[in-house]
């Protein structure tokens, strides 16, 4: 059995520190008005960026749980990722109001 320091400490570090840097970058992008959320196309890219972070976080968690033999959690994360993907696809293909 793999211990906590070999399975979850790298995960926590990667998405804790990396997530913090990602959030700082998103804050700078929004604060400098490089990404204007009132524009439909920019709002789509904002959703894609947030989705991408959580998607890679989910893939990493899914395979970590699968590697340590926790298939129930791996399956649950896989189903959540499928639901997130379907939600993003439906959101992106839906016609915005007023256009």
ZISULLIN-V441923 format. One record per run of one state. SS is the DSSP state (hx for helix, st for strand, lp for the rest). FROM is the first residue (numbers start at 0). LEN is the number of residues. Records with the same first field share a line. If there is no record, write none. Layout:
SS: FROM-LEN, FROM-LEN
This chain:
lp: 0-3, 31-8, 67-3, 93-6
hx: 3-28, 39-28, 70-23
